[in-house]
Amino acid sequence: MQQELKSEFTKQLIINKAFNLFYEHGFKTTSIDKIMKETALSKGAFYHHYKSKKELGLEVIQLKVQKRVVDGMIAPLKEPGNAFDILESVFINRLKEFPFYDKQHGCPMNNFINELGDNEVLYQTALKSIIEKWKAALIELIDRGKRENSIKQEISNQAVAVYLISSFEGIRGIRKLYDNDAILVDYLSGLQLYLKQIKV
């Protein structure tokens, strides 16, 4: 039992350090050696848990990146209350609440998409699965808003969901280029104008 706990602790340590390094420096430029140096563990400890960096990368996406999106952007959409208010609150408050570190480095999922999304099917599938979960939760919330008459009937649930995800991810990437939040403030003003157009 003690050995199992130690093994699980080692695995979590590798995942956490790998996530931080991938987030700050990118997946491709982060070597196994660099990850293990951060953990202060031997390279043998890495290969005890993973066959390759690719396998670790997939686990980081599934365990760390997906959890961030689920906790921050999907779970709040399923809370009770006025659907439009929830939609507005999730997208606007989430951006305002990010610490400087997150603003500086952008969205981990978006970083993975930009770095790996066009040339690796396994990564594409893992990342697309997160987007599809997010999109489905948004479509469900928008549909709820139509039923309770807080969101206009004539809008396309799918189109609004895709637009909101795309614009949110886009500004997370663009914000990395700036040393202040002026661009973010402009985006939030534009987002509020857009949301008013879908409100009843």
C-alpha contacts under 8 A as a table, 3 or more apart, distances in Angstrom:
res1	aa1	res2	aa2	distance
1	M	4	E	5.09
1	M	5	L	6.35
2	Q	5	L	5.19
2	Q	6	K	6.22
3	Q	6	K	5.03
3	Q	7	S	6.05
4	E	7	S	5.02
4	E	8	E	6.13
5	L	8	E	5.10
5	L	9	F	6.05
6	K	9	F	5.04
6	K	10	T	6.16
7	S	10	T	5.11
7	S	11	K	6.25
8	E	11	K	5.04
8	E	12	Q	6.18
9	F	12	Q	5.19
9	F	13	L	6.12
10	T	13	L	5.08
10	T	14	I	6.30
10	T	45	A	7.72
11	K	14	I	5.20
11	K	15	I	6.25
11	K	49	H	6.74
12	Q	15	I	5.02
12	Q	16	N	6.01
13	L	16	N	5.20
13	L	17	K	6.10
13	L	39	T	6.65
14	I	17	K	5.32
14	I	18	A	5.89
14	I	35	I	7.14
14	I	36	M	7.34
14	I	39	T	6.46
14	I	46	F	7.49
15	I	18	A	5.11
15	I	19	F	6.04
15	I	56	L	7.29
15	I	59	E	7.61
15	I	60	V	6.03
16	N	19	F	5.18
16	N	20	N	6.38
16	N	64	K	7.91
17	K	20	N	5.22
17	K	21	L	6.25
17	K	35	I	6.39
17	K	38	E	6.56
17	K	39	T	6.66
18	A	21	L	5.15
18	A	22	F	5.95
18	A	35	I	5.71
18	A	60	V	7.48
19	F	22	F	5.16
19	F	23	Y	5.96
19	F	60	V	6.14
19	F	64	K	7.18
20	N	23	Y	5.09
20	N	24	E	6.13
21	L	24	E	5.17
21	L	25	H	5.64
21	L	26	G	6.94
21	L	27	F	7.71
21	L	30	T	6.63
21	L	35	I	7.26
22	F	25	H	5.42
22	F	26	G	4.39
22	F	27	F	4.64
22	F	30	T	6.43
23	Y	26	G	5.79
23	Y	27	F	7.65
23	Y	105	H	6.88
23	Y	108	P	5.80
23	Y	111	N	7.47
24	E	105	H	6.37
25	H	29	T	6.63
25	H	30	T	6.67
26	G	29	T	5.81
26	G	30	T	6.39
26	G	111	N	7.56
26	G	112	F	7.93
26	G	115	E	7.66
27	F	30	T	5.39
27	F	57	G	7.78
27	F	112	F	7.50
27	F	115	E	7.55
28	K	31	S	7.56
28	K	115	E	7.91
30	T	34	K	6.33
30	T	35	I	7.19
31	S	34	K	5.13
31	S	35	I	6.44
31	S	53	K	7.85
32	I	35	I	5.09
32	I	36	M	6.15
32	I	43	K	7.82
32	I	53	K	6.55
33	D	36	M	5.19
33	D	37	K	6.04
33	D	43	K	7.18
34	K	37	K	5.10
34	K	38	E	6.43
35	I	38	E	5.24
35	I	39	T	6.48
36	M	39	T	4.96
36	M	40	A	5.94
36	M	41	L	5.61
36	M	42	S	6.50
36	M	43	K	6.30
36	M	46	F	7.30
37	K	40	A	5.04
37	K	41	L	6.85
41	L	45	A	6.44
42	S	45	A	5.35
42	S	46	F	7.11
43	K	46	F	5.15
43	K	47	Y	6.59
44	G	47	Y	5.15
44	G	48	H	6.08
45	A	48	H	5.09
45	A	49	H	6.84
46	F	49	H	5.57
46	F	50	Y	5.95
47	Y	50	Y	4.90
47	Y	51	K	5.71
47	Y	52	S	7.44
48	H	51	K	7.86
50	Y	53	K	7.38
50	Y	55	E	6.25
50	Y	56	L	6.28
51	K	55	E	6.52
52	S	55	E	5.32
52	S	56	L	6.58
53	K	56	L	4.97
53	K	57	G	5.98
54	K	57	G	4.97
54	K	58	L	6.38
55	E	58	L	5.29
55	E	59	E	6.46
56	L	59	E	5.09
56	L	60	V	6.15
57	G	60	V	5.06
57	G	61	I	6.30
58	L	61	I	5.12
58	L	62	Q	6.20
58	L	122	L	7.74
58	L	123	Y	6.64
58	L	126	A	7.19
59	E	62	Q	5.01
59	E	63	L	5.79
59	E	64	K	7.82
60	V	63	L	5.31
60	V	64	K	5.22
60	V	65	V	6.48
61	I	64	K	5.72
61	I	65	V	4.71
61	I	66	Q	6.04
61	I	109	M	7.65
61	I	126	A	7.01
61	I	127	L	7.24
62	Q	65	V	6.24
62	Q	66	Q	5.36
62	Q	67	K	7.50
62	Q	126	A	6.98
63	L	66	Q	6.04
63	L	67	K	6.05
64	K	67	K	5.23
64	K	68	R	6.36
65	V	68	R	5.30
65	V	69	V	6.56
65	V	108	P	6.44
65	V	109	M	6.02
66	Q	69	V	5.21
66	Q	70	V	6.03
66	Q	109	M	7.92
66	Q	130	I	6.10
67	K	70	V	5.04
67	K	71	D	5.86
68	R	71	D	5.30
68	R	72	G	5.83
68	R	73	M	7.91
69	V	72	G	5.25
69	V	73	M	5.26
69	V	74	I	6.43
69	V	130	I	7.57
69	V	134	W	7.79
70	V	73	M	5.65
70	V	74	I	4.60
70	V	75	A	5.65
70	V	134	W	7.61
71	D	74	I	6.30
71	D	75	A	5.53
71	D	76	P	7.35
72	G	75	A	6.85
72	G	76	P	6.88
72	G	94	R	7.28
73	M	76	P	6.15
73	M	77	L	6.92
73	M	90	V	6.64
73	M	91	F	7.77
73	M	94	R	7.92
73	M	134	W	7.24
74	I	77	L	5.39
74	I	78	K	7.12
74	I	133	K	7.69
74	I	134	W	5.64
74	I	137	A	6.24
74	I	138	L	7.83
75	A	78	K	5.48
75	A	79	E	7.12
76	P	79	E	5.38
76	P	86	I	7.57
76	P	90	V	6.86
77	L	86	I	6.42
77	L	87	L	6.88
77	L	90	V	7.29
77	L	137	A	6.57
77	L	138	L	6.89
77	L	141	L	6.49
78	K	137	A	7.27
78	K	141	L	7.17
79	E	86	I	7.84
81	G	85	D	7.72
81	G	86	I	7.08
82	N	85	D	5.38
82	N	86	I	6.27
82	N	145	G	7.20
82	N	148	E	7.95
82	N	150	S	7.13
83	A	86	I	5.14
83	A	87	L	6.19
83	A	141	L	6.04
83	A	142	I	6.83
83	A	144	R	6.43
83	A	145	G	4.79
83	A	148	E	7.98
83	A	150	S	6.72
83	A	151	I	7.70
84	F	87	L	5.05
84	F	88	E	6.17
84	F	142	I	7.65
84	F	145	G	6.19
84	F	150	S	5.83
84	F	151	I	6.26
84	F	199	K	6.89
85	D	88	E	5.17
85	D	89	S	5.94
86	I	89	S	5.06
86	I	90	V	5.96
87	L	90	V	5.43
87	L	91	F	6.39
87	L	141	L	7.81
88	E	91	F	5.62
88	E	92	I	5.94
88	E	93	N	7.95
88	E	192	Q	7.75
88	E	195	L	7.19
89	S	92	I	5.39
89	S	93	N	5.34
89	S	94	R	7.62
90	V	93	N	5.62
90	V	94	R	5.67
91	F	94	R	5.55
91	F	95	L	6.63
91	F	168	F	7.51
92	I	95	L	5.58
92	I	96	K	6.51
92	I	188	L	6.65
93	N	96	K	5.05
93	N	97	E	6.02
94	R	97	E	5.22
94	R	98	F	6.54
95	L	98	F	5.67
98	F	101	Y	7.91
98	F	102	D	5.90
98	F	103	K	6.39
99	P	102	D	5.51
99	P	103	K	6.46
100	F	103	K	4.98
100	F	104	Q	5.92
101	Y	104	Q	5.08
101	Y	105	H	6.28
102	D	105	H	5.23
102	D	106	G	5.65
102	D	107	C	7.15
103	K	106	G	5.26
103	K	172	R	6.96
103	K	175	R	6.42
103	K	176	K	6.31
104	Q	175	R	7.17
104	Q	176	K	4.99
104	Q	179	D	7.81
105	H	108	P	7.83
105	H	176	K	5.97
106	G	110	N	7.53
106	G	111	N	7.17
106	G	172	R	4.99
106	G	173	G	5.34
106	G	175	R	7.03
106	G	176	K	5.83
107	C	110	N	5.14
107	C	111	N	6.08
107	C	169	E	7.03
107	C	172	R	5.84
107	C	173	G	6.88
108	P	111	N	5.04
108	P	112	F	6.28
109	M	112	F	5.16
109	M	113	I	6.19
109	M	127	L	7.16
110	N	113	I	4.92
110	N	114	N	6.08
110	N	169	E	6.40
110	N	173	G	7.29
111	N	114	N	5.21
111	N	115	E	6.06
111	N	173	G	7.85
112	F	115	E	5.11
112	F	116	L	5.62
112	F	117	G	6.73
112	F	127	L	7.98
113	I	116	L	5.47
113	I	117	G	4.31
113	I	118	D	7.59
113	I	124	Q	7.55
113	I	127	L	7.01
114	N	117	G	5.92
114	N	118	D	7.68
115	E	118	D	7.81
116	L	119	N	6.02
116	L	120	E	6.28
116	L	123	Y	6.77
116	L	124	Q	7.56
117	G	120	E	6.32
117	G	121	V	7.81
117	G	123	Y	6.34
117	G	124	Q	5.09
117	G	127	L	7.75
118	D	124	Q	7.26
120	E	123	Y	5.53
120	E	124	Q	6.13
121	V	124	Q	4.90
121	V	125	T	6.04
122	L	125	T	5.20
122	L	126	A	6.29
123	Y	126	A	5.12
123	Y	127	L	6.02
124	Q	127	L	5.29
124	Q	128	K	5.79
125	T	128	K	5.14
125	T	129	S	6.06
126	A	129	S	5.26
126	A	130	I	6.84
127	L	130	I	5.32
127	L	131	I	6.57
128	K	131	I	5.02
128	K	132	E	6.05
129	S	132	E	5.11
129	S	133	K	6.26
130	I	133	K	5.20
130	I	134	W	6.28
131	I	134	W	5.09
131	I	135	K	6.00
132	E	135	K	4.95
132	E	136	A	5.99
133	K	136	A	5.18
133	K	137	A	6.28
134	W	137	A	5.24
134	W	138	L	6.30
135	K	138	L	5.12
135	K	139	I	6.13
135	K	158	Q	7.60
135	K	161	A	5.68
135	K	162	V	6.70
135	K	165	I	7.55
136	A	139	I	5.10
136	A	140	E	6.16
137	A	140	E	5.14
137	A	141	L	6.22
138	L	141	L	5.05
138	L	142	I	6.08
138	L	157	N	7.87
138	L	161	A	5.58
139	I	142	I	5.16
139	I	143	D	6.09
139	I	157	N	5.20
139	I	158	Q	6.01
139	I	161	A	6.09
140	E	143	D	5.12
140	E	144	R	6.19
141	L	144	R	4.92
141	L	145	G	6.19
142	I	145	G	4.90
142	I	146	K	6.35
142	I	151	I	6.88
142	I	157	N	5.98
143	D	146	K	5.10
143	D	147	R	6.37
143	D	157	N	6.78
144	R	147	R	5.10
144	R	148	E	6.27
145	G	148	E	5.20
145	G	149	N	5.82
145	G	150	S	5.03
145	G	151	I	4.88
145	G	152	K	7.95
146	K	149	N	4.87
146	K	150	S	6.14
146	K	151	I	4.94
146	K	152	K	6.09
146	K	153	Q	5.54
147	R	150	S	7.91
148	E	151	I	7.85
149	N	152	K	7.01
149	N	153	Q	7.89
149	N	200	V	6.70
150	S	199	K	6.05
150	S	200	V	5.25
151	I	198	I	5.78
151	I	199	K	4.70
151	I	200	V	5.15
152	K	155	I	6.15
152	K	198	I	5.50
152	K	199	K	5.83
152	K	200	V	5.22
155	I	159	A	7.91
155	I	160	V	7.49
155	I	198	I	7.11
156	S	159	A	5.21
156	S	160	V	6.23
157	N	160	V	5.43
157	N	161	A	6.16
158	Q	161	A	5.11
158	Q	162	V	6.14
159	A	162	V	5.27
159	A	163	Y	6.04
160	V	163	Y	5.04
160	V	164	L	6.05
161	A	164	L	5.30
161	A	165	I	6.26
162	V	165	I	5.29
162	V	166	S	5.99
163	Y	166	S	5.16
163	Y	167	S	5.99
164	L	167	S	5.33
164	L	168	F	5.97
165	I	168	F	5.20
165	I	169	E	6.08
166	S	169	E	5.26
166	S	170	G	5.90
167	S	170	G	4.89
167	S	171	I	6.19
168	F	171	I	5.49
168	F	172	R	6.38
169	E	172	R	5.11
169	E	173	G	6.46
170	G	173	G	5.26
170	G	174	I	6.26
171	I	174	I	4.92
171	I	175	R	5.81
171	I	184	L	7.06
171	I	187	Y	7.28
172	R	175	R	5.39
172	R	176	K	7.00
173	G	176	K	5.68
173	G	177	L	7.83
174	I	177	L	5.75
174	I	178	Y	7.69
175	R	178	Y	5.56
175	R	181	D	7.41
175	R	183	I	6.77
175	R	184	L	6.75
176	K	179	D	7.71
178	Y	181	D	7.38
178	Y	183	I	7.75
180	N	183	I	7.72
181	D	184	L	5.01
181	D	185	V	6.18
182	A	185	V	5.14
182	A	186	D	6.40
183	I	186	D	5.17
183	I	187	Y	6.24
184	L	187	Y	4.99
184	L	188	L	6.16
185	V	188	L	5.13
185	V	189	S	6.31
186	D	189	S	5.15
186	D	190	G	6.36
187	Y	190	G	5.09
187	Y	191	L	6.06
188	L	191	L	4.91
188	L	192	Q	6.11
189	S	192	Q	5.26
189	S	193	L	6.41
190	G	193	L	5.13
190	G	194	Y	6.29
191	L	194	Y	5.03
191	L	195	L	6.14
192	Q	195	L	5.10
192	Q	196	K	6.21
193	L	196	K	5.26
193	L	197	Q	6.73
194	Y	197	Q	5.31
194	Y	198	I	7.10
195	L	198	I	5.39
195	L	199	K	6.43
196	K	199	K	5.13
